[in-house]
């Protein structure tokens, strides 16, 4: 039986450390994964954690917007 699987990569805080981001992207590429997005650092994430609410609750959050866009991209891959 053949099983076909698609793997997608997404990582957060890519803009904090360029060297680590490069290592992550190299890892994703070496594993044959498809990088569909990079979530920038966003202070709203800590707010969502402190308030025990998902980041998707905060529509003004850049992280929420990025996750939403990546979800759309994954649906079409």
Phi, psi and omega in degrees: 000128178263132178243124179260125180235143175246133181240135181235144179249144177209130178223157185251167180054038182297336186272004181277317185218106184298323181295314179294321178300319178297318178298318179296314180296321176297317179300312180301314180295318180294332179272000180076020179275160177252119179281115183259350179181161177228122182270123179286161175301140183212120179299336180296336179296316178296321177299317181295322178294312181297327181266003178056041178236147177293151181299334179294347176288335185259090185294340178276355182283131176294326177296317179297316180297319180295317179298318179298315179296317180297323177298321177295316180301314182298324180297331184263359180276000000 
